[in-house]
Amino acid sequence: MALSESLESLLRTLEREHRDEIIREQSTFSGKMFEINAVQSSQFSQGMAKIARQWAFRFIQTATKEVATVVDLKQSSIFEETVGSISNIGQRLLSIGAQNVLHPALNQPANIHRALSKRELEIETRDRLQVACTKRQKEECSPASNWNLLVLVSNPTNEEAIAANSEFRDIRTAIREATFRDQINVEVEAATRTRDIIRAINEHHPRVIHFCGHSNDSCLVLLSERNEAKPFDSRFLAEILAADDSDVELVILNSCDSLPQAGNLLPTVPHVIGTIAPLYDNWALDFSRVFYSSIAYGKSISSAYLHATAYLGAEHGSEAADLYQLRSADGHDPKEITLTGEIHSTITFATNESLSSWEEKILKAVPPTGDIHTPSRDATGEWVQTGETYFRDDTDGSVAASGLQALNSLIGGDFVRHNEGIHYKLTGAGWEAKRSLGE
């Protein structure tokens, strides 16, 4: 199965960028060697191979992360084809500079080094792509850790005033008092006009939209340029959301006789809530408070709706309890949709499944002070030192290179920060990662 054109283009771009870096670094390295005898030629060849190896592995790290965001790797055929394509590019990068020696026989140590690197590279590609694939699947199955609730307020000057300000304040308070308050951001769009809806959706990318204002069975009421009532058919809201393939899962029209307008949003929006009769302010406020409190306590859309209607019945009678109606598109069960809740730490996941063995070795060896150093005290060049552990081998330069590569990856993942000079420190995320790995 051939890879998509967009994926091939992405890989070509990444290959070109990494190839240019290899050539640039090799050119700098070769410029330092003006006179090459037999011994130096062998060192030169191995140095060129080392540069190519480092950048080939950097390509693997970058490519697997990028590919996982744009390609569905669940099908084994696509996964294997992607592994092959990335690994082949990595092998091409390894070969850059292979012929820059005085005699082929002197290149033997470098060729052995390259051959070993190819096998490592194939394993690294498969491992990192599998991790990226698994991570994406988990993210798709888990609720977002943080999402936006967009409250659209419309209170025209030529209509009876409603308790709009009290409503969005009560929504914020109800969420703030709940367990998972940090997972919901409340964004309020006051005095909503048609153009404000489009801008607010583009700006906030909401997961839930809550309308607070006037309506009837034929339209919602927004504001004109003079802050007076202007009819707005909810079918246009459905078109706006469909045009952007939005992530909106729920729309609540907390206004009078709004169920027909809510129905217009299906199936563009999976779940909608509307009313079947005129609505009193205190009923609207009570429904919003109880509904969003339950959502922020980790309850499903269905449970939160039932909590709110039960509360209305208890406080205001059966007429209030029957006023609100929940509708869902075919194939969407509101009992299964939980917008907040316990979420596995991304740090724990990254530690257990995303880190390479070298990255884990470094984290485990970090002393209680959190210090990491990259000394450079002799001709062997830089290496990683964590406490009394030295990631180097005088007979195998790839050990130090792998340690430095792993350190750079930890820095890029926000587990380690640069302190000053050759000195690095674990971040809070780094300490969590170290703890989860154990000793």
N, C-alpha and C positions, 0 to 999 in steps of 0.2 A: 504494500500500500504506500503510495507516494505521499510525501509530506505536503502540507498546504503551501501555497505560494508565499503567504505571509510569514510562515515559520521559516521557510528556506531563506527568505529575505532577512529575517531577524538573525539567523545563524551566520549568514554571509557578512552582515554588518559587524557582528561581534568578532568573527574570525579576522576581518580586516583590521579592526581596532587593536586586537591582541598581536597580530602579526607585525603591525607597525611598531608596537612597543618592543617586541623582541628585537627587531632590526635596529631600532634606535639604541637599545641597551647593548646589543652585541657590537655595534659600531663604536660606542664609547669604550667598551672593553678592549676591542682589537686595536684601537688607537693608542693604547698604553703599551703595546708590545711591538717595539720597533725592530728588534733583532730577535729572531726566533731560531734557536738551535733545536736539536732533536728532543731534548728533555722539555724545553719550554713549549715546543709544538704540541706535545701530548697534554701539557697543562692547559695550553690555549684551547685545544679541542674540547677538553672536559669542561672548561669554563663556559665555552659557547653552548655546550649541551645543557649545562646547569641553568643558564639564563632561559633557554627555550623551555626547559622542564617547568620552571617556576611559572612562566606565563601560560603554558599549556594548562596547568592545574588551575590557575586563576580563571582561565576561559571556562573550564568545567564548572567552577563554582558559579560564575555569572550566568552561563547559559542555562544551567538546570533551574536556577531561580526564575529567570526570565521566561523560559519555555512553560513552566508550570502555571504561570499566570494567564497564558493565552491559549493553551492546548489542553483538551480533555484527554488525560492519559489513562482512563479507566480501561480502554480496550487494549488487550495485550499486544495486538499487532502494531498499534500506534506507539505504544510504549517502547517496544523493541526497535521499531524503525527510528524513533527519536534517540534512543541510546546509541544505536549504530551511527547515526549522523553526527551527533555531538562527539562521540569517541573518535570517529574518523578525522574530524576537523582538529581535534586535540593532537592526533598523531601527525597530521600535516604540520602543525605548529612545532612539534618536537623535532622535526627534520630540518628546520630552518638553521642554516649555518653549518650543516653537517660536513660539507666539503671544504671548509676553510682551514685546511691543514696542509703541511708541506708534503706528507707522504701518507697514503691510505693506511699503511701498517701501524703508524703511530696513532691512528684514530680508534684503534680497537677498544681501549678502555671507555671512550666516550660512546662508542656504538653499543657496548654492553650496557652502559648506563641508560641509553635511550631505549633499548629493548626492555629493560626492567621497568622503565617509566611507562612504556606503552601498556604493559599488563596492569600496573597500578592505576593508570588512567582509565582503563576499561572498567575496573572494579569501582573506582571513584565515581564514574559517570552513573553507573547503575545504582549505586547506593544513594547518591545525592538526589537522583531523579525519583527514586522510590520514596524517599523522605518527603520531597516536595509534593509528590502526588498524594501521599497520605495526609499531609498537612492541609492541602487544599480540600480534600474530602471531609476532613474534620471541621474545617471552617464552614463548609457548605451545610453541614448537618447541625451546627451549633448556632445559637442565637448570637447576633452581633453584640460585641461587648459594649457598644455605645451607639445610640441612635437618636435621631431628632424627631420630636413631636412639634409639628407646625400648627399653631393656633391662628386661624384667620378670623379677625374680628370685623364686623360691619355693623355700624350703629348710625344710620343716616339721620340728618338733622330734621327731616320732615316726616319721620316715623316715630312711633312711641319708643321712648328710651328703654333699653334693656340693661341688665346688670352685667355687661360684658367685662368691665374691669374686674369686678368681683370674681367672675368665672375663671379667668386665666390665673388670677392670684390664688384661688382655691385649688386649681389644678397643680400649680407649682408647690403649694404647701402640702397637698396630699402625697405627691411624689417625694418631696423632701423628707417626709416622716417615715418613709417605707424602707425596706431592707436594701433594695437594689436601686436606690435613688441615683447613684452615680452612672447608671447605664442609660438614663434618659435625659436629654437636653431639651428644655422647653423653649421654643422660638416663637415669639408673638409678632404677628403682622397686624398692626392696628390700622383702622380706617382703610380697609382693603378695597382696592379697585381691581379691574380685570388685569391690568398690566402688572400689578403687585403680586398676583398669584403666580404668574409665570416667573417673575424674578425671584420670588421667595422659594419656589420649588427648585430652581436652578442653583440658588445660593445654599440652601439648607439640605437638599436631598433627603426629604423626610421619609420616615417609615410609617408614620401615622399623621393624618391630617384631621384637624378638629375645627369645624365651622361653628362660630358663635354669632348669631344674628337673626334676621327675619327671613321667612320663606313662606311659600305656599305650595300646593301640589304641582304648580306649573313652573316655578322658578325659585332660585335663591335671590336674595337682595344684597347687592354690593353697593358701593358708593360711586357717584358720578364725580366729575372734576369739581363740582360745587358742593360736594359732600351730601348730596341728596340721593334718594333711592334710585337704583338702576337695576332692572331685572337681569338675571344671569342664569342661563340654562345649564344645568350640571353636565349635560352632554359635552359641552365645550371643555369642562374640566377633565372628563374622560379622554377627550382627544389630546389635550395637553399632556396628560400622563402617558398615554399610549405612544405619543410621538417621541418621548424620551426613554421608553422602555424602563419606566421608573421602578423603584423598590418599594413603593407604597403598598402596604398590606392591609390597611384599614383606614376608612374615612367615616367620621362621625359628623352628621349634620344635626347639631343640637339646636334646632329651631322648629317652628310650627309646621305641622303637616308636611314634613320633609321626606317621608319614606319614598314617594314616587321619584323625587330627585335623587335619593340615594340609590334607588334601583337602576337609574340611568348609568351609574358608574360600573355596574357589573357587565361583563366579567373582567374589565380592565383592572379593577381593584378586587382582590379576592374576597374581602369582607367589608360590609357597610352597615351602619346603624342609623336609623331615621325614626321619625315620629309619625303617628297616624291621626293626630289631633292638635289643636292649639296647646301651647306649652307655657306654663307659669314659670317665672324666674326662679322661684325657690326649688321647683322640681328640677329644672335644668342644672342648677348649682349642685343639688344633692346627687344627681346622676353622675355628673363629672367627678365630684370628689370621691365617691365610692368606686366608680369604674377605674379611675387612674391609680387610686390607692392599691386596688387589687392587682392591677397590671404591674405596678412597681414592687409588689410583694411576690412576684413570680407566678401569678395565676394566668391561665390561658385566657384568650379572648372570650370564649364561651363562659368560663367561670366568672370573669370580671363583669360581664353583662348580666349574668344571673344574680350576682351579688348586688349590683346596682338596682335592678328591677325589684328584687326582694326588699331592699331597703326602702324604695319608694312606696311599695305596698304597705310596709309596716308603718311608715310615717304619714302617708297621705291617702292610703286606700287603694283599692283594686284599679280604679281608673288611672291612677298614676303608674301603677305597676305594669299595666297593659299598654301604656302609651308608646314605649320604645320597642322597636323591632330590629332584630339582627338578621341580616340576609348574607348568604355566602354563595360564591360562584360554584358551579359544578366541579367536583374533585377537590374542593378545599374544605377541610373540617376545622371549624374554629376551636374545637376541643383540643386539637393537636398543635395549635400555634401559641407558643409562649414567648412573649417579647422580651422578658427579662428572666434572670435566674442564675444559678451557679454555673460558672464558666471555668473550664480548665485553664490554668495559668499558661500563657504562651511561653513563659520562661521555662516551666517544667517540661512542656512539650519539646521546646527547642533543645533542652538539655538531654532529654532521653532519646530523641529521635533525629534531631537535625545536626548535632555536633559530630564532627569526625573523631576518630580515635585519638588523633594528635591533639585536637582541641580539648578532649576530655582529660588526656594525660596532663596537659598544662594546668587545667583548672584543679585537678586533684592534688597537684604538687604545690600549689600556691600556699605559702605559710600563713599563719594567723594574722600577720600584718597586712596581707593583701598585696605584697610587693612582687613585681615582676621586673626583671632587668634584661637588657640586650647588650651585654658587654662586647667590646671589640678591642682585645688587648694583645693580639698577636696576628701572625700571617694567616691564620685560619678564618679570619673574618668574624662577623657577628654570629651570636647564638642566643638562645633564650635561657635565662637562669631564673628559677623560682625557688627561693630559699637555698637549700643545699643540693637541689637537683639541677643538673646541667644537661640541656638538650643539645648535645654535640657528640661527634665521634671523629677523632683525628684521621681515621682511616676511611671514613665515608662522609663526604661533604653533604650528602642528601639529608642526613639527620638534622643538621643545623638548618638547612633550607626548609625542611618540613616543619620544624618548630617555629621558625619565623613566619612561614606561611599561615600556620594555625593561629599564631598570635595576631596577625593582621586580620584574619577572619573573625576572631573574638572581638577585636576592636570595632570592626564593621558591624558586628551584631550587638554592640552596646554592652557587652559583658566586661570590657576592659577600657579604661580611658588612659590617655597619655598624661603623665604627671609633669615631668620636665626632663630634658636630656634623654638619657637612656632608661629612664625610670617610668614604670607603668603601675597602675593600681586597679584592683577589681572595683567595679561599680556595684550598686545594690543588686542589679540583675545578675552580676557575676557571682555575688555571694549566694544568691538563691540557687543559681545553677550548680555551684560547688556543693552546697548542702544536699541538693537532690541527687547528686552523683554518689555521695558517700565517700568514705575514705578508701 
